[in-house]
Amino acid sequence: MAVEIFCPYCNSKTNTRDSHRTSPTSAAAEVKCRNCDSKFDITIQFGRSRRPHFVDDLEVFKWTEFRPANDPKFQKDQIPLAL
């Protein structure tokens, strides 16, 4: 992970022990403090997104297992949200 997480108890850097992607916009990780050996489960997610003004290149989505939101196959399989 490229994010530095600091221990809330001793303010030391933590080591990421395990991480996995839970959705296209979030990840979960287990971190351990280098100094006091405290362990934490953390969740990281996008808080805000800004896109430049150009046309999407759909070829880039061949590199990921997640389909783009404007893909007709994705919209057909999408589960409606109950808000």
C-alpha positions as CSV (number, residue, x, y, z in Angstrom):
1,M,0.0,0.0,0.0
2,A,1.3,3.5,-0.8
3,V,-0.4,5.2,2.2
4,E,1.5,5.7,5.5
5,I,-0.6,4.8,8.5
6,F,0.6,6.0,11.9
7,C,-0.2,4.3,15.3
8,P,-2.8,6.3,17.3
9,Y,-1.0,5.2,20.5
10,C,2.7,5.9,19.9
11,N,2.6,7.8,16.6
12,S,5.0,5.3,15.0
13,K,4.7,4.0,11.4
14,T,2.8,0.8,10.9
15,N,3.5,-2.2,8.6
16,T,0.8,-3.5,6.3
17,R,0.4,-7.2,7.1
18,D,-2.4,-8.0,4.6
19,S,-4.6,-6.0,2.2
20,H,-7.3,-6.8,-0.3
21,R,-9.6,-4.8,-2.6
22,T,-13.2,-4.9,-1.4
23,S,-14.7,-2.9,-4.3
24,P,-13.4,-0.8,-7.2
25,T,-13.2,2.2,-4.8
26,S,-12.1,0.7,-1.5
27,A,-9.6,-1.5,0.1
28,A,-9.2,-3.2,3.5
29,A,-6.0,-3.9,5.3
30,E,-4.5,-5.3,8.5
31,V,-1.7,-3.1,9.9
32,K,0.7,-3.6,12.8
33,C,2.6,-0.9,14.7
34,R,6.4,-1.3,14.5
35,N,7.0,0.1,18.0
36,C,4.2,-1.1,20.3
37,D,2.9,-4.1,18.3
38,S,-0.7,-2.9,18.3
39,K,-2.8,-4.3,15.4
40,F,-5.5,-2.5,13.5
41,D,-8.0,-3.3,10.7
42,I,-8.4,-0.3,8.4
43,T,-10.6,0.5,5.4
44,I,-9.5,3.0,2.8
45,Q,-11.9,4.4,0.2
46,F,-12.2,7.2,-2.4
47,G,-13.8,10.2,-0.8
48,R,-14.0,12.4,-3.9
49,S,-13.4,11.9,-7.6
50,R,-12.6,14.4,-10.3
51,R,-12.3,13.5,-13.9
52,P,-10.6,15.5,-16.7
53,H,-12.7,16.5,-19.6
54,F,-11.9,14.0,-22.3
55,V,-13.5,10.9,-23.7
56,D,-13.0,7.6,-21.8
57,D,-10.7,5.0,-23.4
58,L,-12.6,1.8,-22.8
59,E,-9.6,-0.3,-23.8
60,V,-8.0,0.5,-20.4
61,F,-10.7,-1.6,-18.7
62,K,-9.4,-4.8,-20.3
63,W,-6.6,-4.6,-17.6
64,T,-9.0,-4.9,-14.7
65,E,-11.6,-7.4,-13.5
66,F,-14.1,-4.6,-12.9
67,R,-16.2,-3.4,-15.8
68,P,-16.7,0.3,-16.4
69,A,-20.1,1.8,-15.3
70,N,-21.0,2.7,-18.9
71,D,-20.5,-0.9,-20.2
72,P,-23.9,-2.3,-21.3
73,K,-23.0,-5.7,-19.8
74,F,-22.3,-4.1,-16.5
75,Q,-25.7,-2.2,-16.5
76,K,-27.5,-5.4,-17.3
77,D,-25.9,-7.3,-14.3
78,Q,-26.0,-4.4,-11.9
79,I,-28.0,-4.8,-8.7
80,P,-30.4,-1.8,-8.1
81,L,-29.6,0.1,-4.9
82,A,-32.3,0.4,-2.3
83,L,-32.1,4.0,-1.1
